[in-house]
C-alpha cells in the first residue's frame, strides 16, 4: 500500500468521523434519522475515491479504515473484526495462550502501550506506557483492530513475536523480539515501613486486581494492623488488570457507607454500588498511589476513595479505562467489540474511561519500581530513620508516606 493510498484511507476515515459527529450534534435537535442522512455524503466520498483516485483502490481496505477511524473517535478500546477475524478471536480467547505482557489501546490509528506487566517479556525489554507498536510480525498496526492485535501477540509458550516500536525518545522505530510466556502477577506485598512509634505506616502493593486479590489485600491489612500499622499507603501503580467490580470491592475495604460508584450505558440502566458496612476492614488514614499505568478496577477504587474524601490520591493521572465491553455481532458474522456501559465515580462528574482519575496530590513518577514487581527492603523507607527519608529513588512513594502521616 503506497503513501497516497494510505492518505486516502486516513482521509476517508476522518470524513466519516467528522460527518457522523456533526450528525450526532444536530440530531439532538432534529429527528434521529437525520444523523444517517450524512451517510449519503460518505457514499459520495467513497464513489469519488473509486472513480478519481490515481489508481484502483482496495475499497475493502478503505471501508475497514473508515470503520476503525469511527470506532477510535468514540472508544479507543473498540475493535471491528471481520467474520474470519472474529472466529480466530473467539478461538484464541478460549485457548488462553501465552503472551508478552502488554496492555494496549488505540491512539491516532496505531496501537499505544497502556502498561506492561511487571516481570513480563515486554517490561524486561523496556517497553513502557506511551510507546507505540508500529507493527507486529511485520504487519502494520495502522487501523489494526485492538482485539486482533492482542490475538497476534498471544501464542504458544516459548514462541517469538517481532515488534517494531516507536519510543518517546527515539527518532527511528526499534525492532524488538519478545518470547511469549505464561504471565503470572507478583503476589500482594505488604510491610510496615516507618520507625516504631505511635503511628507506623503500612504499605500494601498489588499489580493486579484479578478475582481473589481483594480478599488477599483484606488479609494483608489485618496482618499489618496486628503488627502495629496505624496508617496505610495502597500502591496501585501499574495495576491495570481486573474487572471494574473488583475495584468496588477494594474501595469497600476502606468505606462503610455511601455510594462507591455506578455503571451506566445507553441501553444499560444505571446500577449503583453502595458500601456495605460489614465489608469494611479498616478506618485507618489512607493514601492511594497511582500512575499512568493504573487502569480498570484500580481506577474505580481510586476514584471512589478520592471522591468520598476517604483517602488522598497521590501520583499521576491514571490511564482511563473502566467500562463494560462486549462483542456485537453483525449479519455477515463480523463483530464490533465496544463499551456498552461506563463506570462513574460517586460525583458522576465524568466517566472514568473519559477522564481517568486525577490525584489531589500530583507527584511525577520515577523509574523506581523493581522489575520483578516485588516489594522488598530496598524499595521501602529506611527503617532506621523517619518515613520521610527516601524510598530509594521512589519520590512518589515518599510523597504518599508523607501525606498519610499528616492525616489527623
The 8 nearest C-alpha neighbors of each residue, nearest first, counted from 0:
[[1, 4, 5, 2, 3, 57, 56, 60],
 [2, 0, 4, 3, 5, 6, 7, 56],
 [1, 3, 5, 4, 6, 0, 7, 8],
 [4, 2, 6, 5, 1, 7, 0, 53],
 [3, 5, 7, 6, 2, 1, 8, 0],
 [6, 4, 2, 8, 7, 3, 9, 1],
 [5, 7, 3, 9, 4, 8, 10, 2],
 [6, 8, 4, 10, 5, 9, 11, 3],
 [9, 7, 61, 5, 11, 6, 10, 64],
 [8, 10, 12, 6, 7, 11, 13, 5],
 [11, 9, 7, 13, 12, 8, 6, 14],
 [10, 12, 14, 8, 13, 9, 7, 65],
 [65, 13, 11, 9, 68, 15, 10, 14],
 [12, 14, 10, 16, 11, 15, 17, 9],
 [15, 13, 11, 17, 12, 16, 18, 10],
 [16, 14, 18, 12, 13, 17, 19, 41],
 [15, 17, 69, 13, 19, 14, 18, 20],
 [18, 16, 20, 14, 15, 19, 21, 13],
 [17, 19, 21, 15, 20, 16, 14, 22],
 [18, 20, 22, 16, 21, 17, 23, 15],
 [19, 21, 23, 17, 22, 18, 16, 24],
 [22, 20, 18, 24, 23, 19, 17, 25],
 [21, 23, 34, 19, 25, 20, 24, 26],
 [22, 24, 26, 20, 21, 25, 34, 19],
 [25, 23, 21, 26, 22, 27, 20, 28],
 [26, 24, 22, 27, 23, 28, 21, 29],
 [25, 27, 29, 23, 28, 24, 31, 34],
 [26, 28, 25, 24, 29, 23, 31, 30],
 [29, 27, 26, 25, 30, 24, 31, 23],
 [30, 28, 26, 27, 25, 31, 33, 32],
 [29, 31, 32, 33, 26, 28, 27, 34],
 [32, 30, 33, 26, 34, 29, 27, 35],
 [33, 31, 34, 30, 35, 36, 26, 29],
 [32, 34, 36, 31, 35, 30, 26, 29],
 [35, 33, 22, 32, 36, 26, 23, 31],
 [34, 36, 37, 38, 33, 32, 22, 19],
 [37, 35, 33, 38, 34, 39, 32, 40],
 [38, 36, 35, 39, 40, 34, 18, 22],
 [37, 39, 41, 40, 36, 35, 42, 19],
 [38, 40, 42, 37, 41, 36, 43, 35],
 [41, 39, 43, 38, 42, 37, 44, 36],
 [40, 42, 38, 44, 43, 39, 15, 45],
 [43, 41, 39, 45, 40, 44, 46, 38],
 [42, 44, 46, 40, 41, 45, 47, 39],
 [45, 43, 41, 47, 46, 42, 48, 40],
 [46, 44, 48, 42, 43, 47, 49, 41],
 [45, 47, 43, 49, 44, 48, 50, 42],
 [48, 46, 50, 44, 49, 45, 51, 43],
 [49, 47, 52, 45, 46, 51, 50, 44],
 [48, 50, 46, 47, 51, 52, 45, 56],
 [49, 51, 47, 48, 46, 52, 55, 45],
 [52, 50, 48, 47, 49, 53, 54, 46],
 [51, 53, 48, 54, 49, 50, 55, 56],
 [54, 52, 51, 55, 56, 3, 48, 4],
 [55, 53, 52, 56, 51, 49, 4, 50],
 [54, 56, 49, 57, 52, 53, 50, 58],
 [57, 55, 58, 54, 49, 4, 52, 48],
 [56, 58, 60, 59, 61, 55, 49, 4],
 [59, 57, 61, 60, 56, 62, 49, 45],
 [58, 60, 62, 57, 61, 63, 64, 56],
 [61, 59, 63, 58, 57, 62, 64, 8],
 [62, 60, 58, 8, 64, 59, 63, 65],
 [61, 63, 65, 59, 64, 60, 58, 66],
 [64, 62, 60, 66, 65, 61, 67, 59],
 [65, 63, 61, 67, 62, 66, 142, 12],
 [12, 64, 66, 62, 68, 63, 67, 11],
 [67, 65, 69, 63, 68, 64, 70, 62],
 [66, 68, 70, 64, 69, 65, 142, 71],
 [69, 67, 65, 12, 71, 66, 70, 64],
 [68, 70, 16, 66, 72, 67, 71, 65],
 [71, 69, 67, 73, 72, 68, 74, 77],
 [70, 72, 75, 74, 68, 73, 69, 67],
 [73, 71, 69, 70, 74, 68, 16, 75],
 [72, 74, 70, 71, 69, 75, 77, 68],
 [73, 75, 71, 77, 76, 70, 72, 337],
 [76, 74, 71, 105, 77, 104, 106, 73],
 [77, 75, 74, 104, 105, 145, 78, 337],
 [76, 78, 337, 336, 74, 75, 70, 71],
 [79, 77, 144, 336, 145, 335, 146, 80],
 [78, 80, 335, 144, 334, 336, 67, 81],
 [81, 79, 334, 85, 84, 333, 78, 335],
 [80, 82, 333, 84, 83, 85, 334, 79],
 [81, 83, 333, 332, 85, 84, 86, 80],
 [84, 82, 86, 85, 81, 87, 333, 80],
 [85, 83, 81, 87, 80, 86, 82, 88],
 [84, 86, 88, 82, 80, 87, 83, 81],
 [87, 85, 83, 89, 88, 84, 90, 82],
 [88, 86, 84, 90, 85, 89, 91, 83],
 [87, 89, 85, 91, 86, 90, 84, 92],
 [90, 88, 92, 86, 91, 87, 85, 93],
 [89, 91, 87, 93, 88, 92, 86, 94],
 [92, 90, 94, 88, 93, 89, 87, 95],
 [93, 91, 89, 90, 94, 95, 88, 96],
 [92, 94, 90, 91, 95, 89, 96, 88],
 [93, 95, 91, 92, 96, 90, 89, 97],
 [96, 94, 92, 93, 91, 97, 153, 154],
 [97, 95, 154, 94, 153, 155, 98, 91],
 [96, 98, 181, 180, 156, 154, 153, 179],
 [99, 97, 153, 179, 180, 100, 152, 154],
 [98, 100, 179, 120, 121, 101, 119, 180],
 [101, 99, 119, 116, 115, 121, 98, 120],
 [102, 100, 115, 114, 99, 103, 116, 121],
 [101, 103, 114, 113, 115, 112, 100, 104],
 [104, 102, 112, 113, 111, 101, 110, 105],
 [103, 105, 111, 76, 110, 75, 113, 112],
 [104, 106, 110, 75, 111, 109, 108, 76],
 [105, 107, 108, 109, 111, 110, 104, 75],
 [108, 106, 109, 105, 71, 110, 68, 111],
 [107, 109, 142, 106, 141, 105, 68, 110],
 [110, 108, 141, 106, 105, 107, 140, 111],
 [111, 109, 105, 132, 131, 104, 106, 140],
 [110, 112, 131, 104, 105, 103, 106, 130],
 [111, 113, 103, 128, 130, 129, 114, 102],
 [114, 112, 103, 128, 102, 292, 111, 104],
 [115, 113, 128, 292, 102, 112, 101, 127],
 [116, 114, 101, 122, 100, 102, 127, 121],
 [115, 117, 100, 119, 101, 122, 118, 114],
 [118, 116, 372, 119, 371, 370, 122, 115],
 [117, 119, 371, 370, 122, 116, 123, 372],
 [118, 120, 100, 122, 121, 116, 117, 99],
 [121, 119, 123, 99, 122, 177, 124, 100],
 [120, 122, 124, 119, 123, 126, 99, 100],
 [123, 121, 125, 119, 124, 115, 120, 126],
 [122, 124, 120, 125, 121, 119, 118, 370],
 [125, 123, 121, 122, 126, 120, 175, 177],
 [126, 124, 122, 123, 127, 121, 120, 115],
 [127, 125, 121, 122, 124, 130, 115, 128],
 [126, 128, 130, 114, 115, 125, 129, 112],
 [127, 129, 114, 112, 113, 130, 292, 291],
 [130, 128, 112, 111, 127, 131, 113, 167],
 [131, 129, 166, 112, 128, 165, 127, 111],
 [130, 132, 111, 165, 164, 110, 133, 112],
 [131, 133, 164, 110, 134, 163, 111, 165],
 [134, 132, 163, 140, 164, 131, 139, 165],
 [133, 135, 139, 140, 163, 138, 137, 132],
 [136, 134, 162, 138, 137, 161, 139, 163],
 [135, 137, 161, 138, 162, 160, 134, 163],
 [138, 136, 135, 134, 139, 161, 162, 163],
 [137, 139, 134, 135, 136, 140, 133, 141],
 [140, 138, 134, 141, 133, 137, 135, 143],
 [139, 141, 143, 134, 133, 109, 142, 110],
 [140, 142, 109, 143, 139, 108, 133, 110],
 [143, 141, 108, 64, 67, 140, 144, 109],
 [142, 144, 140, 141, 145, 148, 147, 109],
 [145, 143, 78, 147, 146, 79, 142, 148],
 [144, 146, 148, 147, 78, 143, 149, 104],
 [145, 147, 149, 148, 144, 78, 150, 88],
 [148, 146, 150, 144, 149, 145, 151, 88],
 [149, 147, 151, 145, 150, 146, 144, 152],
 [150, 148, 152, 146, 147, 151, 145, 153],
 [149, 151, 147, 153, 148, 152, 146, 88],
 [152, 150, 148, 153, 149, 147, 154, 135],
 [151, 153, 149, 150, 98, 148, 154, 99],
 [154, 152, 98, 150, 151, 97, 96, 149],
 [155, 153, 96, 97, 98, 156, 152, 179],
 [154, 156, 97, 158, 96, 157, 179, 153],
 [155, 157, 180, 97, 179, 158, 181, 154],
 [156, 158, 179, 178, 180, 155, 159, 97],
 [159, 157, 178, 179, 156, 155, 154, 160],
 [160, 158, 178, 177, 179, 176, 161, 157],
 [159, 161, 177, 176, 136, 178, 162, 152],
 [162, 160, 176, 136, 135, 175, 177, 159],
 [163, 161, 135, 175, 134, 174, 136, 164],
 [162, 164, 174, 134, 133, 173, 172, 132],
 [165, 163, 132, 173, 172, 133, 131, 162],
 [166, 164, 172, 131, 130, 173, 132, 133],
 [167, 165, 130, 169, 168, 164, 131, 172],
 [166, 168, 169, 130, 165, 129, 170, 131],
 [167, 169, 166, 170, 165, 171, 130, 172],
 [170, 168, 166, 171, 167, 165, 172, 173],
 [171, 169, 168, 172, 166, 165, 167, 173],
 [170, 172, 169, 173, 165, 166, 164, 168],
 [173, 171, 165, 164, 163, 174, 170, 166],
 [174, 172, 164, 163, 175, 165, 171, 166],
 [173, 175, 163, 162, 164, 172, 176, 161],
 [174, 176, 162, 161, 163, 173, 177, 164],
 [177, 175, 161, 160, 162, 159, 178, 174],
 [176, 178, 160, 159, 120, 179, 175, 161],
 [179, 177, 159, 158, 157, 160, 180, 120],
 [180, 178, 98, 99, 157, 156, 158, 97],
 [179, 181, 156, 97, 98, 182, 157, 99],
 [180, 182, 97, 156, 98, 183, 179, 96],
 [183, 181, 180, 119, 184, 100, 97, 98],
 [182, 184, 181, 185, 119, 118, 117, 116],
 [183, 185, 186, 182, 207, 206, 117, 116],
 [184, 186, 372, 373, 183, 187, 206, 117],
 [187, 185, 188, 184, 205, 373, 206, 372],
 [186, 188, 205, 204, 185, 189, 216, 215],
 [189, 187, 204, 203, 374, 186, 205, 373],
 [190, 188, 203, 202, 204, 219, 187, 201],
 [189, 191, 201, 202, 192, 203, 223, 188],
 [192, 190, 201, 200, 193, 202, 228, 199],
 [191, 193, 380, 200, 201, 190, 379, 382],
 [194, 192, 386, 199, 382, 200, 191, 385],
 [193, 195, 382, 385, 196, 384, 383, 199],
 [196, 194, 199, 193, 197, 198, 382, 227],
 [195, 197, 198, 199, 194, 193, 227, 200],
 [196, 198, 199, 195, 229, 227, 228, 194],
 [197, 199, 229, 196, 200, 230, 228, 404],
 [198, 200, 228, 193, 229, 196, 195, 197],
 [201, 199, 230, 231, 228, 191, 193, 192],
 [200, 202, 191, 231, 228, 190, 192, 230],
 [203, 201, 232, 189, 190, 231, 233, 191],
 [204, 202, 189, 233, 188, 234, 232, 201],
 [203, 205, 234, 188, 187, 233, 189, 235],
 [206, 204, 187, 207, 235, 234, 188, 238],
 [207, 205, 238, 237, 235, 184, 185, 204],
 [208, 206, 240, 238, 205, 209, 241, 239],
 [207, 209, 241, 212, 240, 245, 210, 296],
 [208, 210, 241, 207, 212, 240, 211, 242],
 [209, 211, 212, 208, 245, 241, 213, 242],
 [212, 210, 214, 213, 209, 215, 208, 245],
 [213, 211, 215, 208, 214, 210, 209, 216],
 [212, 214, 216, 215, 211, 249, 217, 208],
 [213, 215, 217, 212, 216, 211, 218, 219],
 [216, 214, 212, 218, 213, 217, 219, 211],
 [215, 217, 219, 213, 218, 214, 220, 212],
 [218, 216, 214, 220, 219, 215, 213, 221],
 [219, 217, 215, 221, 216, 220, 222, 214],
 [218, 220, 216, 222, 217, 221, 223, 215],
 [221, 219, 217, 223, 222, 218, 224, 216],
 [222, 220, 224, 218, 219, 223, 225, 217],
 [221, 223, 219, 225, 220, 224, 218, 226],
 [224, 222, 226, 220, 225, 228, 221, 219],
 [225, 223, 228, 227, 221, 226, 222, 220],
 [226, 224, 222, 223, 227, 221, 228, 220],
 [227, 225, 223, 224, 228, 222, 191, 221],
 [226, 228, 224, 225, 229, 223, 199, 198],
 [229, 227, 224, 199, 201, 200, 223, 230],
 [228, 230, 198, 199, 283, 200, 227, 224],
 [231, 229, 200, 284, 283, 228, 285, 201],
 [232, 230, 201, 285, 200, 202, 233, 284],
 [231, 233, 202, 286, 287, 285, 234, 201],
 [232, 234, 287, 203, 202, 204, 288, 235],
 [233, 235, 204, 288, 236, 203, 287, 232],
 [236, 234, 238, 289, 288, 205, 233, 237],
 [235, 237, 289, 290, 238, 293, 234, 292],
 [238, 236, 292, 293, 239, 206, 235, 114],
 [237, 239, 206, 293, 207, 235, 236, 240],
 [240, 238, 294, 293, 295, 237, 292, 207],
 [239, 241, 207, 208, 238, 209, 295, 296],
 [242, 240, 209, 208, 296, 243, 207, 245],
 [241, 243, 244, 296, 245, 295, 209, 240],
 [244, 242, 296, 246, 245, 295, 321, 299],
 [245, 243, 247, 246, 242, 296, 248, 299],
 [246, 244, 248, 243, 247, 242, 296, 249],
 [245, 247, 296, 300, 249, 299, 243, 244],
 [246, 248, 244, 250, 245, 249, 300, 251],
 [247, 249, 245, 251, 246, 250, 244, 252],
 [248, 250, 246, 251, 252, 247, 213, 300],
 [251, 249, 300, 247, 252, 248, 253, 246],
 [250, 252, 254, 248, 253, 249, 274, 279],
 [253, 251, 279, 280, 250, 249, 278, 254],
 [252, 254, 251, 279, 281, 250, 282, 280],
 [255, 253, 251, 279, 256, 252, 274, 250],
 [254, 256, 276, 279, 274, 275, 251, 253],
 [257, 255, 274, 254, 276, 275, 273, 258],
 [256, 258, 274, 273, 259, 255, 254, 307],
 [257, 259, 273, 260, 345, 272, 274, 256],
 [260, 258, 303, 273, 272, 345, 274, 257],
 [261, 259, 345, 344, 272, 258, 343, 271],
 [260, 262, 271, 343, 270, 272, 342, 269],
 [261, 263, 342, 270, 341, 269, 343, 340],
 [262, 264, 269, 340, 267, 341, 268, 270],
 [265, 263, 340, 267, 266, 339, 341, 268],
 [264, 266, 267, 340, 263, 339, 268, 269],
 [265, 267, 264, 268, 339, 340, 263, 269],
 [266, 268, 264, 263, 265, 340, 269, 339],
 [269, 267, 263, 266, 270, 264, 265, 262],
 [268, 270, 263, 262, 267, 271, 261, 264],
 [269, 271, 262, 261, 268, 263, 272, 267],
 [272, 270, 261, 260, 273, 269, 262, 258],
 [273, 271, 260, 259, 261, 258, 270, 274],
 [272, 274, 258, 259, 257, 271, 275, 256],
 [273, 275, 256, 251, 255, 257, 259, 258],
 [276, 274, 278, 277, 255, 256, 273, 251],
 [275, 277, 255, 278, 279, 256, 274, 254],
 [276, 278, 275, 279, 255, 280, 274, 252],
 [279, 277, 276, 275, 252, 251, 280, 255],
 [278, 280, 252, 253, 255, 276, 277, 251],
 [281, 279, 252, 253, 278, 217, 282, 221],
 [282, 280, 283, 253, 279, 252, 220, 254],
 [283, 281, 253, 284, 280, 254, 279, 285],
 [282, 284, 230, 281, 229, 285, 231, 253],
 [285, 283, 230, 406, 231, 403, 282, 310],
 [286, 284, 231, 310, 232, 403, 230, 283],
 [285, 287, 232, 311, 310, 403, 312, 399],
 [288, 286, 312, 233, 232, 234, 313, 311],
 [287, 289, 234, 313, 235, 314, 312, 233],
 [290, 288, 236, 314, 235, 293, 315, 313],
 [289, 291, 315, 236, 317, 292, 293, 314],
 [292, 290, 317, 318, 293, 316, 315, 128],
 [291, 293, 237, 114, 290, 318, 113, 294],
 [294, 292, 238, 237, 317, 239, 236, 290],
 [295, 293, 239, 298, 320, 318, 297, 319],
 [294, 296, 321, 320, 298, 243, 297, 239],
 [297, 295, 243, 246, 299, 241, 298, 242],
 [296, 298, 300, 299, 246, 295, 294, 301],
 [299, 297, 301, 294, 295, 300, 296, 302],
 [298, 300, 246, 296, 302, 297, 301, 303],
 [299, 301, 246, 250, 303, 297, 298, 302],
 [302, 300, 298, 304, 303, 299, 305, 297],
 [303, 301, 305, 299, 300, 344, 304, 298],
 [304, 302, 259, 306, 300, 305, 301, 344],
 [303, 305, 309, 301, 310, 307, 302, 306],
 [306, 304, 308, 302, 303, 307, 310, 301],
 [307, 305, 303, 308, 304, 302, 345, 346],
 [306, 308, 309, 304, 305, 303, 345, 310],
 [309, 307, 305, 310, 306, 304, 311, 303],
 [308, 310, 304, 307, 305, 311, 285, 254],
 [311, 309, 285, 286, 304, 308, 305, 312],
 [310, 312, 286, 305, 287, 313, 359, 285],
 [311, 313, 287, 358, 359, 286, 288, 360],
 [314, 312, 360, 288, 358, 361, 399, 287],
 [315, 313, 362, 361, 289, 290, 288, 363],
 [314, 316, 290, 361, 362, 291, 363, 289],
 [315, 317, 357, 356, 291, 290, 358, 355],
 [318, 316, 291, 355, 293, 356, 290, 319],
 [317, 319, 291, 355, 294, 292, 293, 320],
 [320, 318, 355, 352, 351, 317, 354, 294],
 [321, 319, 352, 295, 294, 318, 322, 351],
 [322, 320, 295, 352, 342, 351, 243, 341],
 [321, 323, 341, 340, 342, 338, 324, 320],
 [322, 324, 340, 338, 339, 341, 325, 321],
 [325, 323, 338, 337, 339, 322, 336, 326],
 [324, 326, 336, 337, 327, 338, 323, 339],
 [327, 325, 336, 335, 334, 328, 337, 324],
 [326, 328, 335, 334, 336, 325, 329, 337],
 [327, 329, 334, 333, 326, 332, 335, 330],
 [330, 328, 333, 332, 331, 334, 327, 335],
 [329, 331, 332, 328, 333, 334, 82, 327],
 [330, 332, 329, 333, 82, 328, 81, 334],
 [333, 331, 82, 329, 330, 328, 334, 81],
 [334, 332, 82, 81, 329, 80, 331, 328],
 [335, 333, 328, 80, 327, 329, 79, 326],
 [334, 336, 79, 327, 326, 78, 337, 80],
 [337, 335, 326, 78, 77, 325, 327, 334],
 [338, 336, 77, 324, 325, 335, 339, 326],
 [337, 339, 324, 323, 340, 322, 325, 77],
 [338, 340, 264, 324, 323, 337, 325, 341],
 [341, 339, 264, 263, 323, 338, 322, 262],
 [342, 340, 322, 262, 263, 350, 264, 323],
 [341, 343, 262, 322, 321, 261, 350, 351],
 [342, 344, 350, 261, 347, 260, 351, 262],
 [343, 345, 260, 347, 346, 303, 302, 261],
 [344, 346, 260, 347, 258, 259, 303, 306],
 [347, 345, 348, 344, 306, 343, 260, 349],
 [346, 348, 344, 345, 343, 349, 350, 260],
 [349, 347, 346, 350, 344, 343, 345, 351],
 [350, 348, 347, 351, 343, 354, 353, 344],
 [349, 351, 343, 353, 352, 342, 341, 354],
 [350, 352, 355, 353, 354, 319, 343, 321],
 [351, 353, 319, 320, 321, 350, 355, 354],
 [354, 352, 350, 351, 319, 355, 349, 320],
 [355, 353, 351, 352, 319, 356, 350, 349],
 [354, 356, 319, 351, 317, 318, 352, 353],
 [357, 355, 317, 316, 302, 358, 354, 298],
 [356, 358, 316, 355, 359, 317, 315, 361],
 [359, 357, 312, 360, 313, 361, 314, 316],
 [358, 360, 312, 361, 311, 357, 313, 305],
 [361, 359, 313, 358, 312, 362, 314, 311],
 [362, 360, 314, 358, 313, 315, 359, 363],
 [361, 363, 314, 395, 315, 364, 313, 360],
 [364, 362, 315, 314, 365, 361, 395, 394],
 [363, 365, 395, 362, 314, 366, 290, 315],
 [366, 364, 367, 393, 363, 394, 395, 392],
 [365, 367, 368, 364, 393, 392, 369, 394],
 [366, 368, 393, 365, 392, 369, 391, 378],
 [367, 369, 366, 370, 372, 393, 378, 365],
 [368, 370, 372, 371, 367, 373, 374, 378],
 [371, 369, 372, 118, 117, 368, 123, 122],
 [370, 372, 118, 369, 117, 373, 185, 119],
 [371, 373, 117, 369, 370, 185, 118, 374],
 [374, 372, 371, 375, 185, 369, 188, 186],
 [373, 375, 188, 378, 372, 376, 204, 189],
 [376, 374, 378, 377, 373, 379, 188, 190],
 [375, 377, 378, 379, 374, 380, 381, 192],
 [378, 376, 375, 379, 391, 390, 380, 381],
 [379, 377, 376, 375, 390, 391, 374, 380],
 [378, 380, 390, 376, 377, 192, 381, 375],
 [381, 379, 390, 386, 192, 389, 382, 388],
 [380, 382, 383, 384, 379, 388, 390, 386],
 [383, 381, 194, 384, 193, 380, 192, 385],
 [382, 384, 381, 194, 385, 193, 380, 386],
 [383, 385, 382, 381, 194, 386, 388, 193],
 [386, 384, 387, 388, 194, 193, 382, 383],
 [387, 385, 193, 388, 380, 400, 384, 192],
 [386, 388, 385, 401, 397, 389, 400, 380],
 [387, 389, 386, 385, 380, 381, 390, 384],
 [390, 388, 391, 397, 380, 387, 392, 394],
 [391, 389, 380, 379, 393, 378, 397, 392],
 [390, 392, 389, 393, 378, 377, 379, 380],
 [393, 391, 367, 394, 390, 389, 365, 366],
 [392, 394, 367, 390, 391, 395, 396, 365],
 [393, 395, 397, 396, 392, 398, 365, 389],
 [394, 396, 398, 397, 393, 362, 364, 314],
 [397, 395, 399, 398, 394, 393, 400, 390],
 [396, 398, 394, 400, 395, 399, 389, 390],
 [397, 399, 401, 395, 396, 400, 394, 402],
 [400, 398, 396, 402, 401, 397, 313, 286],
 [401, 399, 397, 403, 402, 398, 404, 396],
 [400, 402, 398, 404, 399, 403, 387, 397],
 [403, 401, 399, 400, 405, 404, 398, 406],
 [402, 404, 400, 405, 406, 286, 401, 285],
 [405, 403, 401, 402, 406, 400, 230, 200],
 [406, 404, 403, 402, 407, 401, 400, 284],
 [405, 407, 403, 404, 284, 402, 285, 230],
 [406, 405, 284, 404, 403, 283, 230, 198]]
